[in-house]
Amino acid sequence: PYYIDLNQNLYLQAYLHSSDPNLIVFVDTCVASPDPHDFNTLAYDIIKNGCVRDPSYATYYTPYSHFARFRFNAFEFISRHALVYLRCELVVCRRGDYSSRCYRGCIRRSKRDTSS
């Protein structure tokens, strides 16, 4: 566990253990939940499908493409859950492959038609 006070910034870094300089890392989704086994019932999207959902989320520059650095403000769920668990999904792509998920950025899901 990592302990910080409410509204303090939580800094995270993910990196790929690879010596291949042609690989890049992209943060696709990060979800917070008070239950480490359920990220659906009571969950808070920090970033989803590459789209930032939390206004305190920010990325940090790194000269290394196999690193992803970001931060957001610490919070608690409705003052009843002191612990918050994170589940993040990262994507690894080939550098320069502009059709890959890493280069497409935020992907908004299109709404479905609700015809009769």
C-alpha positions, 0 to 999 in steps of 0.5 A, spaced: 500 500 500 501 507 498 499 512 503 497 519 502 492 524 504 486 526 500 487 531 495 495 530 494 497 528 488 499 521 486 504 520 482 505 513 478 510 511 473 509 504 468 515 502 464 516 496 459 522 491 461 525 491 454 531 493 451 527 494 444 527 502 443 522 501 438 517 500 443 512 505 446 507 505 452 500 508 452 496 508 458 489 506 455 485 505 462 485 507 469 480 505 474 479 506 481 475 502 486 474 501 493 474 493 492 480 490 489 476 485 486 470 489 483 472 495 478 465 495 475 460 496 481 463 502 484 468 505 480 471 511 478 474 512 471 481 516 471 482 515 464 478 510 459 479 508 452 485 514 452 480 519 454 481 523 460 475 523 465 478 526 471 480 533 471 486 532 476 489 527 471 496 529 467 501 526 464 509 528 464 514 528 459 519 522 459 525 522 454 524 514 454 518 511 450 518 505 454 515 509 460 509 512 462 508 517 467 502 521 470 498 523 476 492 525 479 489 527 486 487 522 491 480 521 493 476 517 497 469 514 495 463 517 498 467 518 505 466 511 507 471 507 503 478 509 506 482 505 501 482 506 493 485 500 489 487 502 481 487 497 475 490 500 469 491 497 462 497 499 458 498 498 451 505 497 447 506 499 440 511 499 435 514 506 434 512 509 428 506 505 427 501 510 426 495 506 425 496 502 432 492 504 438 498 508 441 497 513 436 490 514 436 489 517 443 482 518 445 477 513 442 470 515 444 465 510 443 459 512 438 452 511 441 448 506 439 441 508 435 435 506 440 430 504 434 424 500 436 
